[in-house]
Amino acid sequence: MTNHIVQLTIDGRKELEKELDELRTVKRPQSVKRLQTAREFGDLSENAEYHDAREELNFIDGRIEELEDILSRSKVVKTTTSKNSVGIGCKVTVAVNGSSHIFHIVGEWEANPMEKKISHDSPLGKALLGKKVGDKVEVEAPAGKILYTVKKIH
């Protein structure tokens, strides 16, 4: 694993802790039970249920290890309460190509484009950090450069 410090908002850390707790107390015990039941079906070399259960348990164990590592290296960042400039934890409304979008600037492990949560370390997140209402930022995208204008900081 790496020694890189992982920045998280307080909500992001709570989400990861909740996922870890659920994996440890609910999903892993269920998976172990499923594996034990599948083992009773006989010949393991031809037992698809056993192999599926084994694969599921390996996945859960890997995710537990990953979350433990992330949480051990995480630092909860103080979310920006200032409406003067964009910072981690704030929401920002930007105008781009004639439409408005609201993005939530979060730590890299909290990012979820479907929920418009973007990492402070992403190209757009980096470009927006420290900007004020009215500022324009240009971001390189696969389709070319895109110009964003900061409209509101929430």
C-alpha positions as CSV (number, residue, x, y, z in Angstrom):
1,M,0.0,0.0,0.0
2,T,1.0,3.6,-0.2
3,N,1.7,6.3,2.4
4,H,-0.2,8.9,0.5
5,I,-2.5,10.9,2.9
6,V,-6.1,10.6,1.8
7,Q,-8.2,13.7,2.3
8,L,-11.8,13.1,3.3
9,T,-14.7,15.3,4.4
10,I,-16.3,14.2,7.7
11,D,-19.3,12.8,5.8
12,G,-17.0,10.9,3.5
13,R,-15.1,9.4,6.4
14,K,-18.4,8.4,8.0
15,E,-19.6,6.7,4.8
16,L,-16.4,4.7,4.5
17,E,-16.6,3.7,8.2
18,K,-20.2,2.6,7.7
19,E,-19.3,0.5,4.7
20,L,-16.4,-1.1,6.6
21,D,-18.6,-1.9,9.6
22,E,-21.3,-3.4,7.3
23,L,-18.7,-5.6,5.6
24,R,-17.2,-6.8,8.8
25,T,-20.5,-7.4,10.8
26,V,-23.0,-8.4,8.1
27,K,-21.6,-9.2,4.6
28,R,-18.5,-11.1,5.6
29,P,-20.3,-13.4,8.1
30,Q,-23.0,-14.1,5.5
31,S,-20.3,-14.9,2.9
32,V,-18.5,-17.2,5.3
33,K,-21.8,-19.1,6.1
34,R,-22.5,-19.3,2.3
35,L,-19.0,-20.8,1.8
36,Q,-19.5,-23.3,4.6
37,T,-22.9,-24.4,3.1
38,A,-21.4,-24.7,-0.4
39,R,-18.5,-26.8,1.0
40,E,-21.1,-29.4,2.2
41,F,-22.3,-29.9,-1.4
42,G,-19.4,-32.3,-2.0
43,D,-16.7,-32.4,-4.7
44,L,-15.2,-28.9,-4.6
45,S,-13.5,-29.2,-8.0
46,E,-17.0,-29.2,-9.7
47,N,-18.9,-27.1,-7.2
48,A,-19.8,-23.8,-8.8
49,E,-21.5,-22.5,-5.7
50,Y,-18.4,-23.1,-3.7
51,H,-16.2,-21.2,-6.2
52,D,-18.7,-18.3,-6.3
53,A,-18.8,-18.1,-2.5
54,R,-15.0,-18.3,-2.3
55,E,-14.7,-15.5,-4.9
56,E,-17.3,-13.3,-3.1
57,L,-15.4,-13.8,0.2
58,N,-12.1,-12.9,-1.4
59,F,-13.7,-9.7,-2.8
60,I,-15.2,-8.7,0.6
61,D,-11.8,-9.4,2.3
62,G,-10.0,-7.2,-0.3
63,R,-12.5,-4.4,0.2
64,I,-12.1,-4.6,4.0
65,E,-8.3,-4.4,3.6
66,E,-8.6,-1.5,1.2
67,L,-11.0,0.5,3.5
68,E,-8.8,-0.2,6.5
69,D,-5.8,1.2,4.6
70,I,-7.7,4.3,3.4
71,L,-9.0,5.1,6.8
72,S,-5.6,4.6,8.5
73,R,-4.1,7.1,6.0
74,S,-7.0,9.5,6.0
75,K,-7.1,13.1,7.2
76,V,-10.5,14.8,7.7
77,V,-10.2,18.1,6.0
78,K,-12.0,21.1,7.4
79,T,-14.7,21.9,5.0
80,T,-14.8,25.4,3.6
81,T,-17.6,27.4,5.2
82,S,-16.5,30.5,3.4
83,K,-18.8,31.5,0.5
84,N,-15.9,33.6,-0.9
85,S,-13.9,30.9,-2.5
86,V,-14.2,27.3,-3.6
87,G,-12.8,24.7,-1.2
88,I,-13.1,21.0,-0.3
89,G,-16.6,20.3,1.1
90,C,-18.4,23.1,-0.6
91,K,-20.9,23.0,-3.4
92,V,-20.3,25.3,-6.4
93,T,-22.6,26.3,-9.2
94,V,-20.9,26.7,-12.5
95,A,-22.1,27.7,-16.0
96,V,-20.8,25.8,-18.9
97,N,-22.0,25.8,-22.5
98,G,-25.2,27.7,-21.6
99,S,-26.3,25.4,-18.7
100,S,-25.7,25.4,-15.0
101,H,-24.4,22.5,-12.9
102,I,-23.9,22.2,-9.1
103,F,-20.8,20.2,-8.1
104,H,-19.8,19.1,-4.6
105,I,-16.0,19.2,-4.1
106,V,-14.9,16.2,-2.1
107,G,-11.9,14.0,-1.3
108,E,-10.8,11.5,-3.9
109,W,-12.4,8.5,-2.3
110,E,-15.7,10.2,-2.0
111,A,-16.0,11.2,-5.7
112,N,-19.1,10.0,-7.5
113,P,-19.7,11.6,-10.9
114,M,-23.3,10.3,-11.0
115,E,-24.0,12.4,-7.8
116,K,-21.9,15.3,-9.2
117,K,-19.4,14.8,-6.4
118,I,-16.0,15.6,-7.9
119,S,-12.6,15.1,-6.4
120,H,-10.5,18.1,-5.4
121,D,-7.8,16.2,-7.2
122,S,-9.7,15.9,-10.5
123,P,-8.9,18.4,-13.4
124,L,-12.1,20.3,-12.7
125,G,-11.7,20.1,-8.9
126,K,-8.1,21.4,-9.1
127,A,-9.2,24.2,-11.4
128,L,-12.1,25.3,-9.2
129,L,-10.2,25.3,-5.8
130,G,-9.6,28.8,-4.6
131,K,-11.8,30.4,-7.3
132,K,-14.4,33.1,-6.5
133,V,-17.8,33.9,-8.0
134,G,-17.3,35.3,-11.5
135,D,-14.0,33.6,-12.0
136,K,-13.6,31.5,-15.2
137,V,-11.6,28.3,-15.4
138,E,-10.6,26.4,-18.5
139,V,-10.3,22.6,-18.2
140,E,-8.7,20.2,-20.7
141,A,-11.2,17.4,-21.6
142,P,-11.0,14.7,-24.2
143,A,-13.3,16.8,-26.4
144,G,-11.1,19.8,-26.0
145,K,-10.9,22.8,-23.6
146,I,-14.1,23.5,-21.7
147,L,-14.7,26.9,-20.1
148,Y,-16.5,27.0,-16.7
149,T,-17.7,30.2,-15.0
150,V,-18.2,30.1,-11.2
151,K,-21.8,31.4,-10.5
152,K,-22.3,30.6,-6.8
153,I,-20.5,29.0,-3.9
154,H,-22.8,27.3,-1.4
